[in-house]
């Protein structure tokens, strides 16, 4: 892998991890379209994968640090009893929502990605991701309640449901953030609150995945050149992810009525065209 390739992958990771268009799907499709001979599951790629996830996680922590401070200080009772109860409940909801990813990911993630990890499968699932986004946005406009709920009003069963939606991202091409946002919308949250819950929930999951991947490096220590390239890519991914998170949260706040539609049409178009290109 060249430095330019690593930087391009970092830009893809930093942007598509935040936008509901599947970072894993793009990581499978783009190198295949560009005819890069990269094994994204090989040992040579592992240091880059670890550092990209770390960069993305750092970007989310930087962007949402005020949310975490508010939740923990609120849970400690520094802002009154009502806020304390809401903060404790939101933290508990986040814990419950991560349980499906931990259990299902630990049991089935490797098998799912082994079966469906090719670029053509990713293109199919990316198209389905677009259909999911458009369908739920249409349902929200016509069938779902127009009033939105605060995060603290979610039930634990609803948080578990959103966590189950997150597990769709084990299929390359289905977006983790998009699936979580869809789950939140179906339970009456706004686009902004759905995205906020999705990104808060993502941070411990991404961090845990990064640690597990990093442990694998004990068996294949990276060369200094690999680590230098991975560190540069991580910085690029972090900067891109930080900017894209800010853009997305502002966008959701200002486009509540049709926020997912551009992403849905993009996924359908990009997925369908990629599948045709990779098939012929």
C-alpha positions as CSV (number, residue, x, y, z in Angstrom):
1,X,0.0,0.0,0.0
2,X,1.3,3.5,-0.9
3,X,0.9,6.5,1.3
4,X,-1.6,8.0,-1.2
5,X,-3.7,4.9,-1.1
6,X,-3.7,5.0,2.7
7,X,-4.7,8.7,2.8
8,X,-7.6,8.0,0.3
9,X,-8.8,5.1,2.5
10,X,-8.5,7.4,5.6
11,X,-10.6,10.1,3.9
12,X,-13.2,7.4,3.0
13,X,-13.2,6.1,6.5
14,X,-13.5,9.5,8.1
15,X,-16.4,10.6,6.0
16,X,-18.4,7.5,5.4
17,X,-18.2,6.3,9.1
18,X,-20.1,9.5,10.0
19,X,-22.5,9.8,7.1
20,X,-25.1,7.0,6.8
21,X,-23.5,5.5,3.8
22,X,-21.3,2.6,5.2
23,X,-17.6,3.0,5.7
24,X,-17.1,-0.8,5.5
25,X,-19.0,-0.9,2.2
26,X,-16.9,1.9,0.6
27,X,-13.7,0.3,2.0
28,X,-14.6,-2.9,0.1
29,X,-15.9,-1.2,-3.1
30,X,-13.5,1.6,-3.8
31,X,-10.3,-0.4,-3.9
32,X,-12.0,-3.0,-6.1
33,X,-13.1,-0.3,-8.6
34,X,-9.6,1.2,-8.6
35,X,-8.0,-2.2,-9.0
36,X,-5.9,-1.8,-5.9
37,X,-4.5,-5.3,-4.9
38,X,-5.3,-4.8,-1.2
39,X,-6.4,-7.5,1.2
40,X,-8.4,-5.5,3.7
41,X,-8.5,-8.5,6.1
42,X,-4.8,-9.3,5.8
43,X,-2.1,-8.8,8.5
44,X,-0.5,-6.0,6.4
45,X,-3.7,-4.0,6.6
46,X,-4.3,-4.5,10.3
47,X,-2.2,-1.6,11.7
48,X,-3.9,0.8,9.3
49,X,-7.3,-0.6,10.3
50,X,-6.5,-0.2,14.0
51,X,-5.3,3.4,13.6
52,X,-8.2,4.4,11.4
53,X,-10.7,3.2,14.0
54,X,-8.7,5.0,16.7
55,X,-8.7,8.2,14.7
56,X,-12.5,8.0,14.1
57,X,-13.1,7.3,17.8
58,X,-10.9,10.3,18.9
59,X,-12.8,12.6,16.5
60,X,-16.1,11.5,18.1
61,X,-14.8,12.0,21.6
62,X,-13.6,15.4,20.7
63,X,-16.9,16.4,19.1
64,X,-19.1,15.0,21.9
65,X,-17.0,15.7,24.9
66,X,-19.5,18.2,26.2
67,X,-22.3,15.6,26.0
68,X,-20.2,13.1,28.0
69,X,-19.3,15.7,30.6
70,X,-22.9,16.8,30.9
71,X,-24.0,13.2,31.3
72,X,-21.5,12.2,33.9
73,X,-21.8,15.5,35.9
74,X,-25.6,15.2,35.6
75,X,-25.5,11.6,36.9
76,X,-23.4,12.8,39.8
77,X,-26.2,15.1,40.8
78,X,-24.4,18.4,40.1
79,X,-27.4,19.9,38.1
80,X,-30.4,18.9,40.1
81,X,-32.4,15.7,40.7
82,X,-34.4,15.8,37.5
83,X,-31.3,16.1,35.3
84,X,-29.6,13.4,37.5
85,X,-32.3,10.9,36.8
86,X,-32.3,11.7,33.0
87,X,-28.5,11.5,32.8
88,X,-28.5,8.1,34.6
89,X,-31.2,6.8,32.4
90,X,-29.4,7.9,29.2
91,X,-26.2,6.3,30.3
92,X,-28.1,3.1,31.1
93,X,-29.8,3.3,27.7
94,X,-26.4,3.5,26.0
95,X,-25.2,0.5,27.9
96,X,-28.3,-1.5,26.9
97,X,-28.0,-0.4,23.3
98,X,-24.4,-1.7,23.0
99,X,-25.2,-5.2,24.2
100,X,-26.4,-6.6,20.8
101,X,-23.3,-5.5,19.1
102,X,-21.1,-7.1,21.7
103,X,-23.0,-10.4,21.7
104,X,-23.9,-10.7,18.0
105,X,-20.6,-9.2,16.9
106,X,-18.6,-11.6,19.0
107,X,-20.5,-14.6,17.7
108,X,-21.2,-13.9,14.1
109,X,-19.2,-10.9,12.8
110,X,-16.4,-12.9,11.3
111,X,-18.7,-15.4,9.7
112,X,-20.9,-12.6,8.2
113,X,-17.9,-10.8,6.8
114,X,-16.4,-13.9,5.4
115,X,-19.6,-14.8,3.5
116,X,-20.5,-11.3,2.4
117,X,-17.2,-9.4,2.4
118,X,-16.6,-9.1,-1.3
119,X,-17.1,-5.9,-3.2
120,X,-20.1,-7.1,-5.1
121,X,-21.9,-8.1,-2.0
122,X,-21.0,-4.7,-0.5
123,X,-22.5,-3.0,-3.5
124,X,-25.8,-4.9,-3.1
125,X,-26.0,-4.1,0.6
126,X,-25.1,-0.4,-0.1
127,X,-28.1,-0.3,-2.5
128,X,-30.3,-1.9,0.2
129,X,-29.0,0.7,2.7
130,X,-30.3,3.4,0.4
131,X,-33.7,1.7,0.2
132,X,-33.8,1.5,4.0
133,X,-33.0,5.2,4.4
134,X,-35.6,6.3,1.8
135,X,-38.3,4.0,3.1
136,X,-38.0,5.2,6.7
137,X,-37.8,8.9,5.7
138,X,-41.0,8.4,3.7
139,X,-42.6,6.6,6.6
140,X,-41.6,9.4,8.9
141,X,-43.2,11.9,6.6
142,X,-46.5,10.1,6.2
143,X,-47.0,7.5,8.9
144,X,-44.9,8.1,12.0
145,X,-45.7,10.7,14.6
146,X,-44.4,14.2,13.7
147,X,-43.6,15.1,17.3
148,X,-40.2,14.0,18.6
149,X,-39.1,12.6,21.9
150,X,-36.2,13.4,24.2
151,X,-33.6,10.7,24.6
152,X,-34.4,10.1,28.2
153,X,-38.0,9.1,27.3
154,X,-36.7,6.0,25.5
155,X,-37.5,2.6,27.1
156,X,-34.8,0.0,27.6
157,X,-36.6,-2.3,25.1
158,X,-36.4,0.6,22.6
159,X,-32.7,1.1,23.2
160,X,-32.2,-2.6,22.7
161,X,-34.0,-2.4,19.4
162,X,-31.8,0.5,18.3
163,X,-28.8,-1.7,19.3
164,X,-30.1,-4.5,17.1
165,X,-30.4,-2.1,14.2
166,X,-26.7,-1.3,14.8
167,X,-25.8,-4.9,14.1
168,X,-26.9,-4.6,10.5
169,X,-23.6,-2.9,9.9
170,X,-21.9,-6.3,10.2
171,X,-23.0,-6.7,6.6
172,X,-20.6,-4.5,4.5
173,X,-22.6,-1.9,2.8
174,X,-25.2,-1.4,5.5
175,X,-24.3,1.7,7.5
176,X,-23.9,1.5,11.3
177,X,-24.9,5.2,11.8
178,X,-27.7,4.9,9.2
179,X,-29.2,1.8,10.8
180,X,-29.0,3.4,14.3
181,X,-30.6,6.6,13.0
182,X,-33.3,4.6,11.4
183,X,-34.0,2.7,14.7
184,X,-34.2,6.0,16.5
185,X,-36.6,7.6,14.0
186,X,-38.9,4.5,14.2
187,X,-39.1,5.1,18.0
188,X,-40.0,8.8,17.5
189,X,-36.6,10.5,17.9
190,X,-35.6,13.4,15.7
191,X,-32.9,13.0,13.1
192,X,-30.5,15.0,15.3
193,X,-31.3,13.1,18.5
194,X,-31.1,9.8,16.6
195,X,-27.7,10.7,15.3
196,X,-26.5,11.9,18.7
197,X,-27.6,8.6,20.3
198,X,-25.9,6.7,17.5
199,X,-22.6,8.5,17.8
200,X,-22.6,8.3,21.6
201,X,-23.3,4.6,21.3
202,X,-20.6,4.1,18.7
203,X,-17.7,5.4,20.7
204,X,-17.4,2.5,23.2
205,X,-18.1,0.0,20.4
206,X,-15.4,1.4,18.1
207,X,-13.0,1.7,21.0
208,X,-13.6,-1.9,22.0
209,X,-13.2,-3.1,18.4
210,X,-9.9,-1.0,18.2
211,X,-8.6,-2.7,21.3
212,X,-9.4,-6.2,20.0
213,X,-7.8,-5.5,16.7
214,X,-4.7,-4.0,18.4
215,X,-4.3,-7.2,20.4
216,X,-3.9,-9.1,17.2
217,X,-0.8,-7.0,16.4
218,X,1.1,-9.0,19.2
219,X,1.3,-11.9,16.8
220,X,2.4,-9.7,13.8
221,X,4.2,-6.6,15.0
222,X,4.0,-3.9,12.3
223,X,7.2,-2.5,10.7
224,X,8.1,1.1,11.4
225,X,7.1,2.1,7.9
226,X,3.7,0.6,8.4
227,X,3.1,2.4,11.6
228,X,4.2,5.8,10.2
229,X,1.8,5.4,7.3
230,X,-1.0,4.2,9.7
231,X,-0.4,7.2,12.0
232,X,-0.6,9.7,9.1
233,X,-3.8,8.0,7.9
234,X,-5.3,8.1,11.5
235,X,-4.7,11.8,11.7
236,X,-6.4,12.4,8.3
237,X,-9.3,10.1,9.3
238,X,-9.7,12.0,12.6
239,X,-9.7,15.4,11.0
240,X,-12.2,14.4,8.2
241,X,-14.4,12.6,10.8
242,X,-14.5,15.6,13.0
243,X,-15.5,18.0,10.2
244,X,-18.1,15.5,8.8
245,X,-19.7,15.0,12.2
246,X,-20.1,18.8,12.6
247,X,-21.6,19.1,9.1
248,X,-23.9,16.1,9.7
249,X,-25.3,17.3,13.1
250,X,-26.0,20.8,11.7
251,X,-27.5,19.3,8.6
252,X,-29.9,17.1,10.6
253,X,-30.9,20.0,12.8
254,X,-31.8,22.1,9.7
255,X,-33.4,19.4,7.5
256,X,-35.7,17.4,9.8
257,X,-38.3,16.7,7.1
258,X,-36.2,15.0,4.5
259,X,-32.7,14.5,6.0
260,X,-32.0,11.0,4.9
261,X,-33.2,11.3,1.3
262,X,-29.9,12.5,-0.3
263,X,-28.0,9.8,1.4
264,X,-30.5,7.2,0.3
265,X,-30.4,8.2,-3.3
266,X,-26.6,8.3,-3.2
267,X,-26.4,4.8,-1.8
268,X,-28.8,3.4,-4.4
269,X,-27.0,5.0,-7.3
270,X,-23.5,4.2,-6.0
271,X,-24.4,0.7,-5.1
272,X,-26.2,-0.2,-8.3
273,X,-23.5,1.3,-10.5
274,X,-20.7,-0.3,-8.5
275,X,-22.4,-3.7,-8.8
276,X,-22.8,-3.3,-12.6
277,X,-19.2,-2.2,-13.0
278,X,-17.9,-5.1,-10.8
279,X,-20.0,-7.7,-12.6
280,X,-19.1,-6.9,-16.2
